Amino acid sequence: MYISSDIPNYNLLGFPGTPEDFKLLKEDQWLMNTEVQYQLVERKGLWHLTMIYIAIDNPFKLICKKIDTYNSEKKAKTFASILQRGIRKDARGTLKTNRDAFNICSN
């Protein structure tokens, strides 16, 4: 199996993990029913990719996990869509959060 060099491998960096790194494993029950989205932000010519796990039953419960930075927007979107399809539970993306749960008033 080929693993891209753009995905960081923290095992090779020579420092131990922190308890924060295992937070996703401890809270894995609610992560089974999540919608997986991604966020791309441009800063100083680099595109920063963040994966967002949103609970279906409570959209206020979410986890944001920074993945990596990329040189181009096209490359960042490609990696984001590949990771999104691989991470989410349902291959078709049918698990969706209620967008009206936030009761946002546009006035």
Secondary structure, DSSP 8 states (H G I E B T S, - for coil): ----TTS--GGGGT----GGGGHHHHTHHHHTTEEEEEEEEEETTEEEEEEEEEESS-TT-EEEEEEEEESSHHHHHHHHHHHHHHHSSSTT------GGGG-----
